[in-house]
Amino acid sequence: MAIDDKTRTELEAAVFRRLVEHLQKRTDVQNIDLMNLAGFCRNCLSNWLKDAADAQGVELSKDASREAIYGMPYEDWKTLHQAPASAAQLDAMKKTQIGH
């Protein structure tokens, strides 16, 4: 299927917004589990958003990019939803995140 660049960008943006909304609702899914399974987490998404803003010359702070992804200030999200990582989670991360 051939689509023009504008439509492709609009579709990609809609998918991104849906992914962010999904992750905001799934607070039971810990970032370390995302990292271990997929190689990225909410922090990665916020960093990629900031990188994209920087590349376009758009001012966006690290805190603002995290709030855009988490749906609230990052420290609030951690307090409300982040559980301590288990030994097994930390061990898995050491094996899967070499060089990340």
N, C-alpha and C positions, 0 to 999 in steps of 0.2 A: 504494500500500500504506500503510495507516494503522497506525502503531505508537505505543505509549504512550511517554511521555517517559523513563521508567526504562529501557525496552528500547533506545530510541534512544541514550541516554547510554552504556549498556553496549556497544552496537555501535560507537559512535564511539570509545570507550576501547580496544576491541579493535583497531580499525583504527589508532589512534595507536600502540599498542604494537607492532603489526606493522610499521608504517613505521619506527619507531625501531630495531627489530631488523634490518630490512632495511638501513638506513643504517649500522648498526654492522658488519654483515657486508661491505658494499660500501665498504671503506676506499680502494679505487682511485678512487672518485668524489670529486673534490676539491670543497670548499665553493665555491670560485670558479666552478666549472662549474655547480653547482646554482644559484648566484645568477644566473649568466648565462642559464641555460635556464629556470629556474622562478621566479626572483625571491625565493627564500628558501634558507636553508641550515641546517645543523645548529645554528649559533649562533642563528639566528632561532627555531628550535624551542625551544632552551633558554631564550631570552628570553620566548617565549610561555608556556612552562611556569612560569617565575618570575612573570610577570604574572598568570597564573591563580591561583597560590598567594597572591600579594599580595592579589588581589581577594577571596579567601576568608579572608584573615587567617591563612594558613598560613605559618609561618616556613620559608623556603627560600632559601639563599644562591645567588648567581650561580654559584659553583663547584659547589655541589651540583646545581643545575639542569643545568649543562653535563655533569657526570659522569653524570646520569641519561640524557642523550641520547647521549653519546659512549661510554658503557659503561666509562669509565675517566677519570681526571683529564684535563682538557683539555690541559694541557702535555705529558702523556705521549702523548696521541693525536697532537698536532702533531709531536712528535719522531719518532714511529713512522711516521706516515702522510702528513703534509702535505708536498707538494712545493712548491718555489718556483713562483710564478705566472709564466707566460710573458708576454712583451710582448703577444701576441695576446689572452690571457685578460684582462689588465689593461685593454687597449683596449676589449674587449667590455664589461667591467664599467662603464667610464666611460659607455658609450652606453646600457646597460640599467638602470643603477641610479641614475639621476638622482633625487635627493630621497629615496633610501632611507636 
